[in-house]
Amino acid sequence: MSERDKAASSFVLTAEELHAISAHAQTRAFPRNAVVLNEGDRTDSLYIILEGRVKAFVSDTDGKEVVLSTQGAGEYFGEMVLDEGPRSASVMTLEPSRFLVVPKADFKDFLLKNPVFAVRVIEKLIHRVRALTENVKSLALMDVYGRVARLLLELAKERDGKLAITERLTQKDIASRVGASREMVSLILKDLTAGGYIRHEGHTIVIERAPPPRW
């Protein structure tokens, strides 16, 4: 397992933690492409993903969207509710999903009684700040090609000795994450494929060799 994968797995609730935190939780189900939380909402719950996948994103009044992250089963979102401020991003399901919705008071009580998990929540928030800092740096200092190459390497996981992105990732998805047009992303992916850096196996993108830092 790569260091990146180890870091991601450390933010997943264990079976024991899930059992302990769910005492007063309610289960809610959402279909694909349902908005679970809206940016700016004032809510008072933590959401634990039991099934499915979600994306966190921000958007403007014209509908332009930037994806901040994606999460799957065992992970959680909404921990920033602890500061009682409005939601900083929207969350939408990428596939049919089920959640445990934990009231803020129960979440706080769980943190007080489980200091090890509390430290992991702090580490997750630090990880998020670092990731957002890198994204700002990327948007400010990298061209579109550099941002696409960086994203592909970040999303890839080891599989049979090679890096591969197994989650379904459309050109529109990539464009929303790197702040570029779908047409530009399409051209870059075609160039990377022609250069032998990536290849497609159905919905999977296999990275044959690391793309160069500049094109």
Secondary structure, DSSP 8 states (H G I E B T S, - for coil): --HHHHHHHTTS--HHHHHHHTTT-EEEEE-TT-EEE-TT----EEEEEEES-EEEEEE-TT--EEEEEEE-TT-EE-GGGGGT---SSEEEESSSEEEEEEEHHHHHHHHHH-HHHHHHHHHHHHHHHHHHHHHHHHHHH--HHHHHHHHHHHH-EEETTEEEE-S---HHHHHHHHT--HHHHHHHHHHHHHTTSEEEETTEEEESS---S--
